[in-house]
């Protein structure tokens, strides 16, 4: 894709935290009693955060191969709960529990990107479990039954689970406030012992003003290195306070929606801990966008 056109397309993605396609169904508050937890005994899953690129990621064979290898190295999940930078809605809202069309929350791309499909099975049992977990913590939850997976969700999944044979459920970001997202992540922690892969999707650096500029800015290197240390120690307090503690934070995130799914993931992992690794690293779009992705446990 031509550089200028690609930049315009990617800028359109960044400017649409609540794209029109994401708003087709108003959330409905849930008041039904929570179900009992499922039986225990499933393999404890890691929690992950992935740099999700953009629709054009799927044309980058080396990156696709890295994502696929990462998925193969993990236990196979019974279901995936996806928290993407590209869906913000209060209260925390559950997407479709049956297959519906994807959300193409971008414009100006070649037609082939609007023909991408990912018909993963729905996850109604997981939706019921998430409602129960959030209700137990007195956290609000709603449903948007017509809302499909956005590109922050389906792009990495196409690379990691191309057969689309793992049930997937997307959960919205109810806020960009770190304290609320820590509470959300902690509420989701029991899913690890139920075979569910809790999956945060965003970018650890995301400043579209630097897209396709050659070279890695100093602030990007410094922020990426800080993230390696803070997430590596699973320091949830530091991660939640990243705007105050991390060098280059404001340059890395003029708006924080691409970072905060990592807060949810870290909080979901913190109860049981485990080793923290970085299965994918490196830089993209000229150098200011770190591809650093994280596996907790």
N, C-alpha and C positions, 0 to 999 in steps of 0.2 A: 504494500500500500504506500502511496506517495506520502512523504514525511508530513507535509502541511495538512493533507487530508486526514492522516492518522491522528495528528495532534488535535484537529477539530473534533474528530470522533471521540477521542479519549477525554477531551475537555467536556464534551456533552455528557459523558458518563459521570464525571465528577460533579457536574452542576445539577444532577438530578437525584438528590437523596430521597425524594418522594416523587418518582416519575408518575405521570398519569396512569400508566398501565398498572402501577402498584395500588391504585386506589379504586379498583373496580367494585370492591365489596366492603361495606362498612363493617367493622368488627362487631360481633355480638357478644355481650357479656355472658359468661358461663356461671350458672348457679347450681348445677347439678352436683350431688354429693360426690366426693372423690372416691375412686375405686381403691381396693386394697392393693398393696405392692405385689408385683409378680414374684414367683418363686425365685429364691436365690440359687447360686450355683454356676452362673455364667462366668466366663473368663473376664477378669478385670481389664477393661479397655483403657488405653491411653486417652488423653485429651489432646487435641491438635489445634494449631492455628496455622493457616496457610496464606501466603501471598497469592492472591487469586488472579493477578494479571488483568486481562481484558479478553473479549472474545478472540482477539488475535493471538492469544497465548496458544490456542489449539493448533496454530500453524507453526509453532516453534517446537520442532521434534525433540531437541535435547531436554527442554523443560518438561514436556509431556512425559518423556521417558523417566525423568527424575520423580515426578509425581506418581507415576505408575509403580516404580520400584518402591517408593515409600509405602504405598498401599499394600503391596505384596509382603512387605516386611512386618506389617502389623497383623494382629489377630483379625480375623474376618468379623466385622460387626453384624449384630442382628438387625440393627437399624442405625441411621445417622440423624442426629439433630443438628441442623445447620443454623448458625447465627452469622448473617452476612452484613457487611457494611452498608448494603444497598436497600435495607428495609428498616425504616424507623417508624414505629407506631406504638402509641401508648393506649392502654396497658400492653404488656407483652402479649403478642398476638400470634396464634398458631395459623400457619398457612393451610393449604388444602390437604386433606387426609386421603384423597383419591387423586389419581393422575389428572391434571389439568394442563393447559398449554403453558409453556415457559413465559416468563416476563422478559421481553426484549427491551430492557430499560436503557436504551442508547439509540442514537440516530446518526445517519450519515455513513453507515458502514455498507460495504458491498452486500448484495442480496443474500449470498450464501450464509452470512451470519444470522439472518432471520429465518433460516431454514434448519438451523440446529435443533435437534430434539434430544430429550432425555426423559424417557417414559419410565422412571423408577416407580416401583410400587408405592402406594400410599402407606401411611403408618398410623392408623386410627388408634391402635393400642398404645403406641408411644404418646400420642396426643393426650389420651386419657391419663396416662401416668404423669406427664408434665403438668397437666392441670392440677392433679393431686399434690404434686410436690410444691408447686407455687402456692396453692391454697393453704398448705400446711404452714407456710412461712408468711401467710397473709399478704401475698403478692398478687396483684391483679392479673387476670388472664382473660383473653377474648379469642374469638375465632374469625378468620377471614377465609371461608371455604372455597372461594374462587381464586385465591391468590396462588399463582404458581411460583416456581423457583426463579429467582433473578440470576443475572450473570455471575454475581459474586458467589452464588451457590452452585450453579450447574457447571460453570467452566472447570473448576478443579475436579468436580465429580466425574465429568466426561473423561478426564485424563486418568483419574485414580480408579474408578469403577466403571469402565466403559460399557460393560454388559448391562448396566442400569438394573441390576437384579437385587440391590439392597434397598429396603424401604427407606424413604427420606422424608423428613418433616422439617420445615423451616419455621424458626421462631424469630419474631421481630426484636429489634433493639427498642426497649421501652423508653430509653433516655440515653443521653450522652454523659450523664453524671456518673463518675466512677463509683461512688458509694452504692448507687442503685444497681450498677452492673456487677459489683462484687457480690451483693446480696443475691442477685439472679444466678450467678455462677455457683455460689455455695448451695443454693437450692437444687441445682441440677446435678450436684456431685454424686448422689446415689445411682445415677444412671450408669456410671462406670462399671458397677458390679452387676449390671443387668444386660451386658453385651452391647450397650449403645455407645457409639462414637460421638462424643460432643465435639463439634467442629466449628471453630471460629474462623471467619474468612474476611481478610482485609488487606492491609499493607502496613508494615512498620514504619515506612516513610511514604508520604503521599502529598506532594506539592506539585500540582500541574504546571506551575510557572516554570518549572525546571525540566519539563518533559522534552526529551530529545536534545537537550544541551549536553555537549560532550564533556566528559569528566565527572568525577564524583566530588560534589562540594564537601568542604570540611565539615559543615554542620551535619551532613548525611552520614559521614563516617563516624562522627562523634556520637550521634544519636543511635546508630546501629550498634556501635560498641557498647554503649550504655545498656541497650536492650539485651544484648548477649549476656551481660553481667547480671542485670536485674531479673530477667526471666530464668537465667541459668541457676540462680539461687532460689527461684520460686518465691521472690520477695513481693508478695501481693501488695503490701502497703506501699512499697516504692513504685511498683507498676501503676497503682491507682493514682499516685501523686506525680505522675510523669511530667506534667506540664511545669511543675515547680522544681523537680529534681533533675531532669534529664537535660544535658546540653543540646541545644539546637531544637528543642521540642516545638517551638512555635514555627520554625522554618519547616520542620518535618511534617507538621500538621496544622495548616491554617484553619482547618476544621477537623475535628477529631474522630469522625465516624469510621475511618478506616483503621484506626488504632484500637478502638474500644472493644471490638470482638476479642482481642487478645486478653483484655481484662477479664471478660467473662470466662474464657478458657482457663486462665491462670487460677481464678477463684474456684472453678469447678474441679481443678486438679489438686488444690492445696490440701484438702482434708487427708488424702492418702499419700500425697507426695510422690516420690519416685524420681528416678533420674530424668533430667531434662536434656534433650538433644536438639540439634538443628539440622534436620535431614537435607534441607536445601538452603544454600546461601548464594551470594553473588549479587549482581546489579543488573538493572533493566532500564530500557528507554533512555539510553544515553549515559546513565550512571547515577541518577539521584533517587532511584526507586530500589530499595533493597528487596531482594527475593527471600530474605531470611524467613524461614518457616520453622515452627516449633512443635516438638512432641514432648508432652508431659507424661512421664511414666512409661 
